[in-house]
């Protein structure tokens, strides 16, 4: 099998709970729902539908969790990108949007418990402040948590408290939220796939969808077979290849992560001793956390679009060491990247391209949580309940001219622009 069809050389792939080997689709099937894509959106949707009694088939171009779902920072963060735009358009949706912003975390916690998924789930997350305006934002967010009677512990920290909790002088404040957390994303996706399989979901790998023939029942064709279904869910996100209309809705943005060798006990006593996930407030963000075996996983966006591990480490390690200088002597054992989808309006793109063909994409880096919300929204829509689906369907992003052919160049310019904004 070509190497490109296997997982990227990441820490997650090296510590995956299992190696999937689902068959190719080599027959013509009939089912209730065909899901295209076996990342978080596709697998979570398939599992949700199976839990509700639907017969579901999933077709995947590569492996389960091959794309961003198996490569991301593993940060389980509440919130929906662009949610302020949704509420601004219709203030009456404020409570519904607030509930949705945390729903994905709840779904993940429930599934980890229900299906015994081993994915290193850990609670605790820190939004950090670099400038005084960031502190003001954190104070506002804390008031929002109080106003909505948030059920998990949270606390605002000043600069001294932040230094004690995170072991760095890089920040002047933080908001700790125990309703958020972090996990091994590939193992979560693999665990949900196994759970879906136990409920009768059929999964086919190395079976790229080539086209959809629309009709009262839609037909999804692959190179060697097909699936005819009452409903289709397109869940390819940034790796979607066969539908140019959807590809034009999002920028393909690359994000990269490095994993150091494991930290020793002396460093762990100082560096992030509470084992929190951390994310800064910049446009060109940096995020990090400790793995289950106590490696520093440090990620961010850079103006590079390849897979060379040396270049990735060369770009990210200095940024990590600005925050934690004592990590400079540690080796980087893994370095990898992945592509996320970012719409112009930053709102997740959930809609349909035909009466019975739905899609969901464009999570702008909030995918761990929002994909699971989207799965619930899509399952509701297929069952005929459209309240939450319509919230997103009304927020359709405009197509981006030239993004298919010049996406990398456009993103590179965007990163330069937002880095300048971060410095202001």
ChimeraX attribute file (.defattr): number of C-alpha atoms within 10 A of each C-alpha:
attribute: neighborCount
match mode: 1-to-1
recipient: residues
	/A:1	6
	/A:2	5
	/A:3	7
	/A:4	9
	/A:5	13
	/A:6	15
	/A:7	19
	/A:8	20
	/A:9	15
	/A:10	21
	/A:11	23
	/A:12	21
	/A:13	19
	/A:14	12
	/A:15	11
	/A:16	18
	/A:17	17
	/A:18	12
	/A:19	12
	/A:20	14
	/A:21	12
	/A:22	15
	/A:23	13
	/A:24	20
	/A:25	24
	/A:26	13
	/A:27	10
	/A:28	14
	/A:29	15
	/A:30	16
	/A:31	17
	/A:32	17
	/A:33	27
	/A:34	30
	/A:35	29
	/A:36	27
	/A:37	32
	/A:38	30
	/A:39	26
	/A:40	33
	/A:41	32
	/A:42	32
	/A:43	32
	/A:44	27
	/A:45	28
	/A:46	35
	/A:47	27
	/A:48	22
	/A:49	25
	/A:50	22
	/A:51	14
	/A:52	12
	/A:53	12
	/A:54	19
	/A:55	19
	/A:56	26
	/A:57	25
	/A:58	27
	/A:59	29
	/A:60	27
	/A:61	23
	/A:62	20
	/A:63	24
	/A:64	31
	/A:65	27
	/A:66	24
	/A:67	25
	/A:68	25
	/A:69	26
	/A:70	28
	/A:71	26
	/A:72	26
	/A:73	27
	/A:74	27
	/A:75	29
	/A:76	28
	/A:77	27
	/A:78	23
	/A:79	21
	/A:80	25
	/A:81	22
	/A:82	17
	/A:83	21
	/A:84	15
	/A:85	14
	/A:86	20
	/A:87	17
	/A:88	11
	/A:89	12
	/A:90	11
	/A:91	12
	/A:92	11
	/A:93	15
	/A:94	15
	/A:95	12
	/A:96	13
	/A:97	20
	/A:98	18
	/A:99	13
	/A:100	22
	/A:101	19
	/A:102	21
	/A:103	19
	/A:104	26
	/A:105	22
	/A:106	16
	/A:107	17
	/A:108	21
	/A:109	13
	/A:110	12
	/A:111	17
	/A:112	17
	/A:113	11
	/A:114	10
	/A:115	13
	/A:116	12
	/A:117	21
	/A:118	15
	/A:119	21
	/A:120	17
	/A:121	19
	/A:122	19
	/A:123	19
	/A:124	21
	/A:125	26
	/A:126	27
	/A:127	20
	/A:128	26
	/A:129	26
	/A:130	16
	/A:131	15
	/A:132	11
	/A:133	10
	/A:134	20
	/A:135	23
	/A:136	13
	/A:137	14
	/A:138	22
	/A:139	18
	/A:140	12
	/A:141	14
	/A:142	18
	/A:143	12
	/A:144	13
	/A:145	17
	/A:146	12
	/A:147	9
	/A:148	11
	/A:149	9
	/A:150	14
	/A:151	10
	/A:152	10
	/A:153	11
	/A:154	19
	/A:155	12
	/A:156	19
	/A:157	22
	/A:158	14
	/A:159	19
	/A:160	13
	/A:161	14
	/A:162	23
	/A:163	20
	/A:164	15
	/A:165	20
	/A:166	23
	/A:167	18
	/A:168	19
	/A:169	15
	/A:170	16
	/A:171	20
	/A:172	20
	/A:173	27
	/A:174	29
	/A:175	22
	/A:176	24
	/A:177	24
	/A:178	17
	/A:179	19
	/A:180	24
	/A:181	23
	/A:182	26
	/A:183	23
	/A:184	27
	/A:185	26
	/A:186	29
	/A:187	23
	/A:188	27
	/A:189	26
	/A:190	27
	/A:191	22
	/A:192	24
	/A:193	27
	/A:194	18
	/A:195	22
	/A:196	24
	/A:197	18
	/A:198	12
	/A:199	18
	/A:200	17
	/A:201	23
	/A:202	20
	/A:203	26
	/A:204	24
	/A:205	21
	/A:206	21
	/A:207	26
	/A:208	23
	/A:209	25
	/A:210	14
	/A:211	15
	/A:212	19
	/A:213	10
	/A:214	16
	/A:215	14
	/A:216	11
	/A:217	19
	/A:218	20
	/A:219	22
	/A:220	24
	/A:221	20
	/A:222	23
	/A:223	14
	/A:224	12
	/A:225	15
	/A:226	23
	/A:227	26
	/A:228	23
	/A:229	24
	/A:230	17
	/A:231	21
	/A:232	31
	/A:233	26
	/A:234	25
	/A:235	27
	/A:236	28
	/A:237	28
	/A:238	23
	/A:239	19
	/A:240	19
	/A:241	15
	/A:242	14
	/A:243	14
	/A:244	10
	/A:245	9
	/A:246	21
	/A:247	24
	/A:248	19
	/A:249	24
	/A:250	29
	/A:251	25
	/A:252	25
	/A:253	24
	/A:254	22
	/A:255	26
	/A:256	27
	/A:257	28
	/A:258	28
	/A:259	26
	/A:260	23
	/A:261	16
	/A:262	19
	/A:263	17
	/A:264	10
	/A:265	11
	/A:266	8
	/A:267	14
	/A:268	17
	/A:269	12
	/A:270	15
	/A:271	22
	/A:272	20
	/A:273	15
	/A:274	15
	/A:275	21
	/A:276	24
	/A:277	29
	/A:278	23
	/A:279	22
	/A:280	18
	/A:281	17
	/A:282	16
	/A:283	14
	/A:284	19
	/A:285	16
	/A:286	20
	/A:287	21
	/A:288	23
	/A:289	25
	/A:290	25
	/A:291	22
	/A:292	15
	/A:293	10
	/A:294	17
	/A:295	20
	/A:296	24
	/A:297	23
	/A:298	24
	/A:299	27
	/A:300	21
	/A:301	20
	/A:302	18
	/A:303	17
	/A:304	17
	/A:305	19
	/A:306	13
	/A:307	15
	/A:308	13
	/A:309	20
	/A:310	12
	/A:311	13
	/A:312	23
	/A:313	23
	/A:314	14
	/A:315	18
	/A:316	20
	/A:317	21
	/A:318	14
	/A:319	16
	/A:320	22
	/A:321	13
	/A:322	14
	/A:323	15
	/A:324	16
	/A:325	12
	/A:326	12
	/A:327	20
	/A:328	14
	/A:329	8
	/A:330	13
	/A:331	13
	/A:332	21
	/A:333	15
	/A:334	20
	/A:335	26
	/A:336	24
	/A:337	27
	/A:338	23
	/A:339	21
	/A:340	25
	/A:341	26
	/A:342	23
	/A:343	25
	/A:344	17
	/A:345	18
	/A:346	21
	/A:347	23
	/A:348	29
	/A:349	26
	/A:350	25
	/A:351	24
	/A:352	17
	/A:353	12
	/A:354	14
	/A:355	12
	/A:356	19
	/A:357	23
	/A:358	19
	/A:359	23
	/A:360	24
	/A:361	30
	/A:362	31
	/A:363	27
	/A:364	22
	/A:365	22
	/A:366	19
	/A:367	30
	/A:368	28
	/A:369	27
	/A:370	30
	/A:371	26
	/A:372	24
	/A:373	25
	/A:374	30
	/A:375	25
	/A:376	23
	/A:377	24
	/A:378	27
	/A:379	23
	/A:380	18
	/A:381	18
	/A:382	19
	/A:383	12
	/A:384	9
	/A:385	13
	/A:386	15
	/A:387	12
	/A:388	20
	/A:389	20
	/A:390	14
	/A:391	18
	/A:392	19
	/A:393	15
	/A:394	13
	/A:395	19
	/A:396	17
	/A:397	18
	/A:398	12
	/A:399	16
	/A:400	15
	/A:401	11
	/A:402	10
	/A:403	18
	/A:404	15
	/A:405	9
	/A:406	11
	/A:407	17
	/A:408	18
	/A:409	13
	/A:410	15
	/A:411	19
	/A:412	16
	/A:413	11
	/A:414	15
	/A:415	18
	/A:416	13
	/A:417	13
	/A:418	15
	/A:419	14
	/A:420	12
	/A:421	12
	/A:422	13
	/A:423	8
	/A:424	7
